[in-house]
Amino acid sequence: MDLPQFSDTGVQLPIHPLGIAFDMDGTLLDYDGHLSDSVARAVRLITKTGIRVFIVSGRLQSGSEKYWAELELDTPIVSCNGAYIGFPGEEPLHHLRLDDACRDIIMEAEKEFGLYVNYCIDIAVYSLTDGPDRDMYSAQYSFVALARDREDILARNNPTKCLCITAEADQARILEMWKERLGDNVVLTRSNNRFIEIMPLGADKGEGLRFVAEWASIPMDRFIAVGDALNDLPMLREAGFAISFKSGDPRLAEYVDMLLPPLWEDGIDVLAKCVLGMTNSGRFLTPRSSRFFRNPTT
């Protein structure tokens, strides 16, 4: 299919990207986990220019595969915030796990405080607790199997990551508890106002982006990273150009070069038009982007 020819009607992006890394929820997907036709068309148009598109998600690979196929991608999926990287149906290219001690601490704290925890093991999810949190996660992300008991979890491989789902009002307090219990032995981050991600050391979206950049032989300064939540911050910092949305976490604003309209106001379509020179990119640039325009002699 031949690409349409567009004239440059506005300010070009200050980099010529070879790769774009997209978060999933709140970025490519709406908050109900839906990929719209307009977003899919925009991403396919970007890939037809030769730019490599990557999914970099906190989801399990099993929760991203159908979107990967729908977007017609040919790149490895970065899952579990970088702890699991690979192609659907194949052995992972990269896989990290929580160690025995961290897994045991998580299980003890879950029981002590009456928490809800998902144990993400390889490409499956298990929980010791039935109820609305399990139902919600199964409906919107990946099916959560109900484990028989603690021994059922212990008999399996160690988790790739664990996800604690909290009430929004309790999240800060519970996050502090996990920091006290797990210390510097894990990577802790929040992916929304209810999710606390507990990952093995070395697992974050920045490291995941570095892995696929090396796999694709794309320099980091030729990557765009696009995300809306705090767990996207490592890849936004690593990429050559960082983009978020006005609907995203406001704490990301100082770390991005461009703020786009929300997803439901065609934010990804605007991104595609910026990449293709169809719109005035300068309307969306942030003060951080001034680093690309400074005169090096002053």
C-alpha positions as CSV (number, residue, x, y, z in Angstrom):
1,M,0.0,0.0,0.0
2,D,1.5,3.4,-1.0
3,L,1.6,6.0,1.7
4,P,-0.2,9.3,1.0
5,Q,2.0,12.3,0.5
6,F,1.7,15.0,3.0
7,S,3.2,18.5,3.0
8,D,4.9,19.8,6.1
9,T,2.3,22.3,7.4
10,G,4.0,23.0,10.8
11,V,7.0,22.5,13.0
12,Q,8.9,19.2,12.5
13,L,9.6,17.0,15.5
14,P,13.1,17.8,16.8
15,I,14.2,14.2,16.2
16,H,13.7,11.9,13.3
17,P,12.4,8.8,15.1
18,L,13.4,5.2,14.1
19,G,11.3,3.6,16.9
20,I,8.3,4.5,19.0
21,A,7.5,2.7,22.3
22,F,3.9,2.9,23.5
23,D,2.5,2.2,26.9
24,M,-0.9,0.3,26.6
25,D,-3.5,1.4,29.2
26,G,-4.4,5.0,29.0
27,T,-2.1,5.4,25.9
28,L,-3.1,3.0,23.2
29,L,-6.1,1.6,25.1
30,D,-8.8,3.6,26.8
31,Y,-9.4,3.0,30.5
32,D,-11.8,0.2,29.7
33,G,-9.1,-1.7,27.8
34,H,-10.5,-0.9,24.3
35,L,-8.4,-0.2,21.2
36,S,-10.3,2.1,19.0
37,D,-10.3,1.9,15.2
38,S,-8.8,5.4,14.9
39,V,-5.9,4.5,17.2
40,A,-5.2,1.3,15.3
41,R,-5.2,3.2,12.0
42,A,-2.8,5.8,13.3
43,V,-0.4,3.2,14.6
44,R,-0.5,1.3,11.4
45,L,0.2,4.5,9.4
46,I,3.2,5.1,11.6
47,T,4.6,1.6,10.9
48,K,4.1,2.0,7.2
49,T,6.7,4.8,7.3
50,G,9.3,2.3,8.4
51,I,9.3,3.4,12.1
52,R,9.4,0.3,14.4
53,V,6.6,0.3,16.9
54,F,6.9,-1.4,20.3
55,I,4.5,-2.2,23.1
56,V,6.0,-1.5,26.5
57,S,3.5,-2.5,29.1
58,G,3.0,-3.4,32.7
59,R,0.5,-6.1,31.5
60,L,1.5,-9.7,31.1
61,Q,2.3,-10.7,27.5
62,S,-1.0,-12.6,27.4
63,G,-2.8,-9.3,28.1
64,S,-1.1,-7.6,25.1
65,E,-1.0,-10.3,22.4
66,K,-4.4,-9.6,20.8
67,Y,-3.5,-5.9,20.4
68,W,-0.1,-6.7,19.1
69,A,-1.8,-8.8,16.4
70,E,-4.5,-6.2,15.7
71,L,-1.8,-3.5,15.2
72,E,0.1,-5.9,12.9
73,L,3.4,-5.5,14.8
74,D,6.6,-7.5,14.2
75,T,8.5,-6.5,17.3
76,P,9.0,-8.2,20.7
77,I,6.4,-7.2,23.4
78,V,7.9,-5.7,26.6
79,S,5.7,-7.0,29.4
80,C,5.6,-6.8,33.2
81,N,7.4,-3.4,33.0
82,G,10.4,-5.1,31.4
83,A,10.6,-8.3,33.4
84,Y,9.4,-10.4,30.4
85,I,10.2,-9.6,26.8
86,G,9.5,-11.7,23.7
87,F,7.2,-12.7,20.9
88,P,3.9,-14.4,21.3
89,G,4.1,-18.2,21.3
90,E,7.9,-18.2,21.7
91,E,10.4,-18.6,24.5
92,P,11.1,-15.2,26.0
93,L,14.1,-13.2,24.9
94,H,14.5,-11.8,28.4
95,H,12.9,-13.0,31.7
96,L,13.4,-11.9,35.3
97,R,11.7,-13.3,38.4
98,L,11.2,-12.3,42.1
99,D,13.4,-14.4,44.4
100,D,12.1,-16.8,47.0
101,A,12.6,-14.4,49.9
102,C,10.6,-11.6,48.2
103,R,7.8,-14.0,47.2
104,D,7.5,-15.2,50.8
105,I,7.4,-11.7,52.2
106,I,4.7,-10.7,49.8
107,M,2.6,-13.8,50.7
108,E,3.0,-13.1,54.4
109,A,2.1,-9.4,54.1
110,E,-0.9,-10.3,51.9
111,K,-2.3,-12.6,54.7
112,E,-1.4,-10.2,57.6
113,F,-3.0,-7.1,56.1
114,G,-5.8,-8.8,54.2
115,L,-4.6,-7.5,50.8
116,Y,-5.4,-8.6,47.3
117,V,-2.3,-9.7,45.3
118,N,-2.0,-11.1,41.7
119,Y,0.9,-13.5,41.3
120,C,2.0,-13.1,37.6
121,I,3.9,-16.3,36.8
122,D,5.3,-16.6,33.3
123,I,2.3,-15.7,31.1
124,A,-0.5,-16.6,33.6
125,V,-2.0,-14.8,36.7
126,Y,-3.0,-16.4,40.0
127,S,-4.7,-15.1,43.1
128,L,-5.4,-16.5,46.5
129,T,-8.5,-14.3,46.9
130,D,-11.8,-14.3,45.0
131,G,-13.9,-11.2,44.7
132,P,-14.4,-7.9,42.7
133,D,-10.7,-7.1,42.3
134,R,-10.1,-10.5,40.7
135,D,-13.2,-10.0,38.5
136,M,-12.1,-6.6,37.4
137,Y,-8.6,-7.6,36.5
138,S,-9.9,-10.7,34.6
139,A,-12.3,-8.6,32.6
140,Q,-10.0,-5.7,31.7
141,Y,-6.4,-7.2,31.6
142,S,-5.7,-11.0,31.9
143,F,-7.7,-13.8,33.3
144,V,-6.8,-14.5,37.0
145,A,-6.9,-18.1,38.0
146,L,-7.9,-18.8,41.6
147,A,-5.2,-20.8,43.4
148,R,-6.2,-23.5,45.7
149,D,-3.9,-22.4,48.5
150,R,-0.4,-20.9,49.2
151,E,1.2,-24.3,48.4
152,D,-0.4,-24.0,44.9
153,I,1.6,-20.8,44.3
154,L,4.8,-22.1,45.9
155,A,4.7,-25.2,43.7
156,R,5.0,-23.0,40.5
157,N,7.8,-20.9,39.2
158,N,8.6,-17.8,41.1
159,P,6.5,-14.8,40.0
160,T,7.7,-12.5,37.2
161,K,6.0,-9.8,39.1
162,C,3.3,-9.3,41.7
163,L,0.5,-6.7,41.6
164,C,-1.3,-5.4,44.7
165,I,-4.7,-3.8,44.0
166,T,-5.8,-1.4,46.7
167,A,-8.5,1.2,47.4
168,E,-7.3,4.5,46.0
169,A,-7.4,6.1,49.5
170,D,-5.1,3.3,50.9
171,Q,-2.5,3.2,48.1
172,A,0.1,5.5,49.6
173,R,-0.1,3.8,53.0
174,I,0.2,0.3,51.5
175,L,3.0,1.4,49.2
176,E,5.0,2.5,52.3
177,M,4.4,-0.9,53.9
178,W,5.8,-2.7,50.9
179,K,8.8,-0.4,50.9
180,E,9.4,-1.3,54.6
181,R,9.0,-5.0,54.1
182,L,10.8,-5.4,50.7
183,G,13.4,-2.6,51.0
184,D,15.8,-2.3,48.1
185,N,15.3,-5.9,46.9
186,V,12.6,-5.1,44.4
187,V,11.4,-2.3,42.1
188,L,8.2,-0.7,43.3
189,T,6.0,1.5,41.2
190,R,2.4,2.7,40.8
191,S,0.7,2.1,37.4
192,N,-2.5,3.9,38.4
193,N,-4.3,5.0,41.5
194,R,-5.1,1.4,42.6
195,F,-2.2,-0.7,41.3
196,I,1.1,-1.2,43.0
197,E,3.6,-3.2,40.9
198,I,6.2,-5.3,42.7
199,M,9.0,-6.3,40.3
200,P,12.4,-8.0,40.4
201,L,15.5,-5.8,40.4
202,G,16.4,-4.7,36.9
203,A,12.8,-4.7,35.7
204,D,11.5,-1.3,34.7
205,K,10.3,0.2,31.4
206,G,13.5,2.0,30.8
207,E,15.5,-1.2,30.9
208,G,12.9,-2.8,28.7
209,L,13.2,0.0,26.2
210,R,17.0,-0.4,26.2
211,F,16.7,-4.1,25.6
212,V,14.5,-3.7,22.5
213,A,16.5,-0.8,21.2
214,E,19.6,-3.0,21.2
215,W,17.6,-5.8,19.6
216,A,16.5,-3.5,16.8
217,S,19.8,-1.7,16.6
218,I,18.1,1.7,17.1
219,P,20.0,4.3,19.1
220,M,18.1,5.5,22.2
221,D,18.2,9.1,20.9
222,R,16.2,8.0,17.9
223,F,13.4,6.6,20.1
224,I,10.1,8.3,21.1
225,A,8.5,7.0,24.3
226,V,4.8,7.5,24.9
227,G,3.1,7.0,28.3
228,D,0.6,8.4,30.8
229,A,1.5,6.9,34.2
230,L,4.3,6.8,36.8
231,N,5.5,3.4,35.7
232,D,6.2,4.9,32.3
233,L,8.7,7.4,33.8
234,P,11.8,5.2,33.3
235,M,11.3,4.8,29.6
236,L,10.3,8.5,29.2
237,R,13.6,9.4,30.8
238,E,15.6,7.0,28.6
239,A,14.1,7.8,25.2
240,G,15.4,10.6,23.0
241,F,12.0,12.3,23.0
242,A,9.2,11.8,25.6
243,I,5.5,12.3,25.1
244,S,2.5,12.2,27.5
245,F,-1.1,13.3,27.5
246,K,-3.0,16.1,29.2
247,S,-5.1,13.3,30.7
248,G,-2.0,11.5,32.1
249,D,-0.4,11.8,35.5
250,P,0.5,15.5,36.0
251,R,3.7,14.5,37.7
252,L,5.0,13.4,34.3
253,A,4.8,16.9,32.7
254,E,8.3,18.0,33.7
255,Y,9.8,14.9,32.1
256,V,8.2,15.1,28.7
257,D,8.9,17.1,25.6
258,M,5.3,17.0,24.3
259,L,1.9,17.0,25.9
260,L,-0.8,15.7,23.6
261,P,-4.6,15.8,23.9
262,P,-6.2,12.9,25.8
263,L,-6.7,9.6,24.0
264,W,-10.4,10.2,23.7
265,E,-9.7,13.5,21.9
266,D,-7.6,11.7,19.3
267,G,-4.3,12.1,21.0
268,I,-2.7,9.2,19.1
269,D,-4.0,10.5,15.8
270,V,-2.4,13.9,16.7
271,L,0.9,12.0,17.4
272,A,0.8,10.3,14.0
273,K,0.2,13.7,12.3
274,C,3.1,15.2,14.2
275,V,5.4,12.3,13.1
276,L,4.2,12.7,9.5
277,G,4.5,16.5,9.4
278,M,0.7,16.9,8.9
279,T,0.2,19.3,11.9
280,N,2.1,22.0,13.8
281,S,4.0,20.0,16.4
282,G,5.0,23.2,18.1
283,R,1.5,23.6,19.6
284,F,2.2,20.6,21.9
285,L,5.9,21.1,22.8
286,T,6.7,21.6,26.5
287,P,9.4,23.8,28.1
288,R,11.6,20.6,28.4
289,S,11.8,20.4,24.6
290,S,13.8,23.6,24.5
291,R,16.9,21.4,25.0
292,F,16.7,20.6,21.3
293,F,16.7,24.2,20.2
294,R,19.3,25.8,22.5
295,N,22.3,27.4,20.7
296,P,25.3,25.4,21.9
297,T,27.5,28.4,21.7
298,T,25.5,30.4,24.3
